[in-house]
Amino acid sequence: MQLGAFSISLTVKDIAASAAFYEKLGFISFGGDIIQNWLIPRTARPLLASSRGCLRRTC
């Protein structure tokens, strides 16, 4: 059986600080929009998503 992508979404207080933190760990921006308060930094695998609030589908 092949599973799809696995990700963990984290709510953060400061999206810019979160982006800077993960960049220091070697992550690169994969998707999202910092203006809309969500980013998806990634390494090779897995993906990690963080947002400053609740995403519509999960609230």
C-alpha positions in Angstrom: 0.0 0.0 0.0 1.3 3.5 -0.9 0.3 6.3 1.4 -0.1 9.9 0.4 1.9 12.9 1.8 2.0 13.2 5.5 2.2 16.6 7.1 1.8 18.2 10.5 0.3 21.7 10.7 1.5 24.0 13.6 -0.2 27.1 14.8 2.4 29.9 15.5 2.2 33.4 16.9 4.7 34.9 14.5 4.8 33.5 11.0 7.9 35.5 10.0 9.9 34.2 13.1 8.7 30.7 12.3 9.9 31.0 8.7 13.3 32.3 9.9 13.6 29.4 12.4 13.0 26.7 9.8 15.3 28.4 7.3 18.1 28.1 9.8 17.4 24.4 10.1 17.8 24.0 6.3 14.1 24.1 5.2 13.1 26.0 2.1 9.8 27.6 1.3 7.7 25.1 -0.7 4.3 26.8 -0.7 2.0 29.2 1.0 1.9 33.0 1.4 3.4 34.9 4.3 1.0 37.7 3.6 -1.9 35.3 4.1 -0.2 34.0 7.3 0.7 30.5 6.1 3.8 28.8 4.8 4.9 25.3 3.9 8.7 24.9 4.5 10.2 21.6 3.4 13.2 19.5 3.3 13.4 16.3 1.2 10.5 14.8 3.1 8.2 15.2 5.0 6.4 18.5 4.6 5.8 20.8 7.6 3.1 23.5 7.5 2.6 26.3 10.0 -0.1 29.0 10.2 -1.0 31.9 12.4 -4.5 30.8 13.1 -7.0 28.2 12.0 -7.3 27.0 8.4 -10.8 27.0 7.0 -11.0 23.2 6.5 -9.9 22.4 10.0 -12.0 24.8 12.1 
